[in-house]
Amino acid sequence: MMTLGVWDWQRMVFMDFTVQAGMDSTGVPTDMLSLNSTVRILYKNPATFFGVHVTSTPFELHYYQLKVASGLMKPFYQRRQTERNSTTVVQGVQVPLYGAVAAVGDARTGDQIQKDSVSVDLNLTFTLRSRAYILGRLVKSKFYRHVRCPITLDGSQLGKPVFLKDSCTYR
């Protein structure tokens, strides 16, 4: 598979993880999850004759099929033979759980969640799109890279980087 540009999946940092009692939009009482994190990626354009327009689909964090957070990468143009760090904020605010995240229930003591004892397996998924105009608008190359990174949110490691280099798979 031919690619345009080189991506280096660097790290993800979970800044905040909060679970509290609440109600969804229909009034059903449930646990509500708020999550704040950042994903940092390094993009290198080794091409000697053309720049690249880079966009992506939303970065989504899933607990099995439940989407708990999402964020958009800012589109950018990468000049020839340069590199750039791209940081994307991935967050979820008051996401209803409906008892789906069993690890949260295991860490509960009374009304409080012990963050240090929470360990949740998540999947980060997104698609990166690179587009180059090689001869003006005459020759246009497009490349897509579908990325999936299994990540474990460890409550005792909040604020510390989780390195993605070896955990991500892409096609």
Secondary structure by P-SEA (a helix, b strand, c coil): ccccbbbbbccccccbbbbbbbbcccccbbbbbbbbbbbbbbbbbccccbbbbbbbccbbbbcccccccccccbbbbbcccbbbbbbbbbbccccccccccaaaaaaccccccccccbbbbbbbbbbbbbbbbcccccbbbbbbbbbbbbbbbccccccbbbbcccccccc
